Amino acid sequence: MKKILLICAVALTAAQTLSAQKLYSFLDVGEPVNQYPAATWLKGNGITAFDQDKTYLIELWATWCKPCIKSMPHMSALAAKFKDKITFISQGVWESDTAKVRQFIADNPAFFANNLVAFDGEKDKSPFDRHWLKPSGTFGIPRTFLIRNNKIVWITNPFDLTEEHLQLLVEGKLTVDQAKAIVQKNKS
């Protein structure tokens, strides 16, 4: 009997460990998100969990990513406009040199003025890559996640994101169909 209880305890511990290691097996629009993967917070007080009553925008970038850098002034302007309504998180991904990332942030303070800034290291080794990027099918950056009421509302390219999108997000009215229609309207 003691042997069976010991085996059950070991199995339960192993199952809990495996489930703790994988925050999300699949991430797409409409999926609930509660926890933020472990990250090194380089600016602001970081988060470990999403607040049900807050709206979030997570911008993925890297110092070597030219399109990411090109999108930063646009994202910074959106962060300034919506700073009291949306929590903006600039999430550095897919690089290992923390000093380089810190220097980039120091050299470009305007890009991060209204954002929390997180960094988590190399591709395939970082919690953000394993628990968010791979489950969401994200294989390129820049990329932006919009979250409201602990659900992913839209995953997009930051160049497609507008004030109109964010206003609808804040109001709780943004849908993927509306978001795509706004993008199409702006391309016309």
C-alpha positions as CSV (number, residue, x, y, z in Angstrom):
1,M,0.0,0.0,0.0
2,K,2.8,2.4,0.9
3,K,4.5,1.6,-2.4
4,I,1.3,2.5,-4.4
5,L,0.9,5.8,-2.5
6,L,4.6,6.6,-3.2
7,I,4.1,5.8,-6.9
8,C,1.0,8.0,-7.0
9,A,2.8,10.9,-5.2
10,V,5.7,10.7,-7.7
11,A,3.3,10.6,-10.7
12,L,1.3,13.5,-9.3
13,T,4.5,15.6,-8.8
14,A,5.7,14.8,-12.3
15,A,2.3,15.8,-13.8
16,Q,2.3,19.1,-11.9
17,T,5.9,19.8,-13.0
18,L,5.1,19.1,-16.6
19,S,1.9,21.3,-16.6
20,A,3.8,24.1,-14.8
21,Q,6.5,24.0,-17.5
22,K,4.0,24.6,-20.4
23,L,1.8,27.6,-19.7
24,Y,-0.1,27.3,-23.0
25,S,-0.2,24.6,-25.6
26,F,-2.0,26.7,-28.1
27,L,-2.5,30.5,-28.3
28,D,-4.8,32.2,-30.8
29,V,-7.5,34.8,-30.8
30,G,-10.0,34.1,-28.1
31,E,-7.7,32.0,-26.0
32,P,-7.6,32.8,-22.3
33,V,-4.2,33.9,-20.9
34,N,-3.6,34.4,-17.2
35,Q,0.2,34.0,-16.6
36,Y,3.1,36.0,-18.1
37,P,6.1,33.8,-18.7
38,A,9.2,34.4,-16.6
39,A,11.2,37.3,-17.9
40,T,13.8,39.8,-16.8
41,W,12.1,43.2,-16.4
42,L,14.5,45.9,-17.6
43,K,12.0,48.8,-17.1
44,G,9.1,49.1,-14.8
45,N,7.6,46.7,-12.3
46,G,7.0,43.5,-14.3
47,I,4.0,41.3,-14.2
48,T,3.6,37.6,-13.6
49,A,-0.1,37.4,-14.3
50,F,-2.6,39.4,-16.3
51,D,-5.1,41.5,-14.4
52,Q,-8.7,40.8,-15.6
53,D,-9.5,44.5,-15.4
54,K,-6.6,45.7,-17.6
55,T,-5.9,45.8,-21.3
56,Y,-2.5,44.9,-22.6
57,L,-0.4,45.3,-25.7
58,I,2.7,43.1,-26.0
59,E,5.2,44.2,-28.7
60,L,7.8,41.7,-29.7
61,W,11.2,43.0,-30.8
62,A,15.0,42.4,-31.0
63,T,17.9,44.8,-31.4
64,W,18.9,43.1,-34.6
65,C,15.4,43.3,-36.2
66,K,15.3,46.2,-38.6
67,P,11.5,46.0,-39.0
68,C,11.1,46.0,-35.2
69,I,13.2,49.2,-34.9
70,K,11.3,50.8,-37.8
71,S,8.0,50.1,-36.0
72,M,9.1,51.5,-32.7
73,P,8.3,55.2,-33.3
74,H,4.8,54.2,-34.4
75,M,4.3,52.0,-31.3
76,S,5.7,54.7,-29.0
77,A,3.2,57.2,-30.3
78,L,0.4,54.7,-29.6
79,A,1.8,54.0,-26.2
80,A,1.8,57.8,-25.4
81,K,-1.7,58.2,-26.6
82,F,-3.1,55.2,-24.7
83,K,-0.8,55.1,-21.7
84,D,-3.6,55.5,-19.2
85,K,-5.8,52.9,-20.8
86,I,-3.5,50.1,-22.0
87,T,-0.5,48.5,-20.4
88,F,2.2,48.4,-23.1
89,I,4.9,45.7,-22.7
90,S,7.9,45.8,-25.0
91,Q,9.1,42.2,-24.9
92,G,12.7,41.6,-26.2
93,V,13.0,38.1,-27.8
94,W,15.5,35.9,-29.6
95,E,18.8,37.2,-28.5
96,S,21.2,36.4,-25.7
97,D,23.2,39.5,-25.0
98,T,21.5,41.3,-22.1
99,A,24.1,44.1,-22.1
100,K,23.3,44.8,-25.8
101,V,19.6,45.0,-25.1
102,R,20.1,47.2,-22.0
103,Q,22.4,49.5,-24.1
104,F,19.8,49.6,-26.9
105,I,17.1,50.7,-24.4
106,A,19.5,53.4,-23.0
107,D,20.3,54.7,-26.5
108,N,16.6,54.8,-27.5
109,P,14.6,56.0,-24.4
110,A,11.9,57.6,-26.5
111,F,11.0,54.1,-27.9
112,F,10.3,52.8,-24.3
113,A,9.0,55.9,-22.5
114,N,5.5,54.6,-21.8
115,N,6.2,50.8,-21.7
116,L,7.2,48.1,-19.4
117,V,10.3,46.4,-20.9
118,A,11.0,42.7,-20.6
119,F,13.7,40.5,-22.0
120,D,14.0,36.7,-21.9
121,G,16.9,35.5,-24.0
122,E,17.6,33.1,-26.8
123,K,15.2,31.4,-29.2
124,D,14.1,27.9,-28.2
125,K,15.6,28.5,-24.7
126,S,13.5,31.3,-23.3
127,P,10.2,31.0,-21.5
128,F,8.5,33.5,-23.7
129,D,9.5,31.6,-26.9
130,R,8.4,28.3,-25.5
131,H,5.2,29.4,-23.8
132,W,3.9,32.1,-26.2
133,L,5.7,32.3,-29.5
134,K,5.7,28.6,-30.5
135,P,2.1,28.0,-29.2
136,S,0.9,31.1,-31.2
137,G,2.7,30.0,-34.3
138,T,4.8,33.2,-34.2
139,F,8.0,32.6,-36.3
140,G,8.8,36.2,-37.2
141,I,9.0,39.6,-35.5
142,P,7.9,42.3,-35.0
143,R,4.6,40.9,-33.7
144,T,2.0,42.4,-31.4
145,F,-0.5,40.7,-29.1
146,L,-3.6,42.6,-27.9
147,I,-5.2,41.2,-24.7
148,R,-8.4,42.3,-22.9
149,N,-10.3,40.5,-20.1
150,N,-7.5,37.8,-20.0
151,K,-8.1,36.8,-23.6
152,I,-6.1,37.3,-26.8
153,V,-8.2,39.7,-28.9
154,W,-5.8,40.0,-31.9
155,I,-2.3,39.0,-33.0
156,T,-0.9,41.3,-35.7
157,N,2.0,43.1,-37.3
158,P,2.5,46.4,-35.5
159,F,2.6,48.3,-38.8
160,D,-1.1,47.4,-39.2
161,L,-2.1,48.6,-35.7
162,T,-3.9,52.0,-35.5
163,E,-5.4,54.3,-32.9
164,E,-8.8,53.1,-34.2
165,H,-7.9,49.5,-33.3
166,L,-6.8,50.5,-29.8
167,Q,-9.8,52.7,-29.2
168,L,-12.1,49.8,-30.1
169,L,-9.9,47.5,-27.9
170,V,-10.3,49.8,-24.9
171,E,-14.1,49.9,-25.4
172,G,-14.2,46.1,-25.6
173,K,-15.6,46.3,-29.2
174,L,-12.6,45.1,-31.2
175,T,-13.1,41.9,-33.2
176,V,-10.8,40.2,-35.7
177,D,-13.2,41.0,-38.5
178,Q,-13.3,44.7,-37.5
179,A,-9.5,44.8,-37.1
180,K,-9.0,43.3,-40.6
181,A,-11.5,45.7,-42.1
182,I,-9.7,48.7,-40.6
183,V,-6.4,47.4,-42.1
184,Q,-8.0,47.0,-45.5
185,K,-9.5,50.5,-45.3
186,N,-6.1,52.0,-44.5
187,K,-4.4,50.2,-47.3
188,S,-6.9,51.6,-49.9
